[in-house]
Amino acid sequence: MASINRVVLDILKPHQPNAVDFALALASHASGCKVSVTVTAVDEKTENLEVTVEGEAIDFERLRSAINDIGGSIHSIDAVDVTAPATE
């Protein structure tokens, strides 16, 4: 089965938690993964983030659930890298 190694997401979230706490919370749900967060827009009540998660065999549904639990909403999947298993 193919596995996700990198995913870039456009996320909308309230101002709290801040970007640091949001990244730390996501990283705690994506063990062994690198999480990068860039704030791309801010308005009165929300922030847009570009979130990149890199690692081996990322569990996208667990990641999606964690984002929702933290108060975020995925607007789009902007990029994804997938590795297929080697065939003999």
C-alpha positions in Angstrom: 0.0 0.0 0.0 1.2 3.5 -0.8 2.1 5.8 2.0 2.0 9.6 2.4 5.4 11.1 3.1 4.5 14.8 2.9 1.4 16.9 2.8 0.8 20.6 2.6 -2.5 21.9 3.9 -4.3 25.3 3.8 -5.9 25.6 7.2 -8.3 28.2 8.8 -8.2 28.5 12.6 -9.2 30.9 15.3 -6.4 33.1 16.8 -6.0 30.7 19.7 -4.1 28.5 19.9 -1.3 30.5 18.4 0.9 29.1 15.6 3.5 27.6 18.0 0.9 25.8 20.1 -0.9 24.6 17.0 2.3 23.1 15.6 3.2 21.5 18.9 -0.3 20.0 19.2 -0.2 18.6 15.6 3.3 17.2 16.2 2.0 15.3 19.3 -0.5 13.6 17.0 2.0 12.8 14.2 4.8 11.0 16.0 8.1 11.0 14.1 6.9 13.7 11.7 8.2 17.2 11.1 5.5 19.9 11.3 6.1 23.3 9.7 3.5 26.1 10.1 3.5 29.5 8.2 0.8 32.1 9.0 -0.3 33.3 5.6 -3.2 35.7 6.5 -4.8 37.2 9.6 -8.1 38.9 10.1 -10.2 39.9 13.1 -11.1 36.4 14.2 -9.1 33.9 12.2 -5.7 33.0 10.7 -4.9 31.1 7.6 -2.0 28.7 7.9 0.1 26.7 5.5 0.9 23.5 7.3 3.5 21.0 6.0 3.8 17.6 7.6 6.7 15.4 6.6 7.4 11.8 7.7 7.0 8.2 6.9 3.5 6.8 6.5 1.5 9.9 7.7 -1.9 8.9 8.9 -4.0 11.5 7.1 -7.2 10.8 8.9 -5.5 11.0 12.3 -4.0 14.3 11.2 -7.4 15.6 9.9 -9.0 14.7 13.2 -6.2 16.4 15.2 -6.6 19.6 13.2 -10.4 19.6 13.9 -9.8 18.9 17.6 -7.5 21.9 17.8 -10.1 24.1 16.2 -8.8 24.2 12.7 -10.5 23.5 9.4 -8.7 22.2 6.3 -9.5 24.4 3.3 -7.4 22.5 0.8 -4.7 20.0 0.2 -2.1 22.0 -1.7 0.5 19.3 -2.2 1.1 15.7 -1.3 4.0 13.3 -1.8 3.2 9.5 -1.8 5.6 6.6 -2.0 4.4 3.4 -3.5 5.8 0.1 -2.2 8.6 -1.5 -4.3 7.4 -4.4 -6.5 9.6 -7.3 -7.3 
